Amino acid sequence: GCNIENSSYSLTICAERTALFKAVSEGHRHFRAIAIATDCETIIPPCGACRQVLVDLAGNIDIILCASNGQPTILKLNDLLPLPFTSLMLTHPK
C-alpha cells in the first residue's frame, strides 16, 4: 500500500490501511505479518487508526518495521496496542 494524502490530514489513508483493505477486499482473511518500511533513519510504527484496523482485521500479527539502515525490528501488534478494543467487546455476555 501507499499513503493517500490530501490537504485535510484527518481524511488521508495510510499505507498500512490501504494494503490491508485491498487484501480484505480481494478475499484474504488470515494474515501473519505486515512490513512497514521508511527511508527515515528511525523506524516508523503504525498510527493509532492503523493499529485499530490491524487488530480488528488481522489480529495479533507480526509488525515488521524497517528504517533506511535495512535492519528490521519485529514486534507483535499487541506490543504496540496493549489491551486492544476488539469486536468481542461489542457484544454483551448473557
Salt bridges, closest charged atoms under 4 A:
GLU26 OE2 - LYS22 NZ 2.75
ASP62 OD1 - LYS76 NZ 3.21
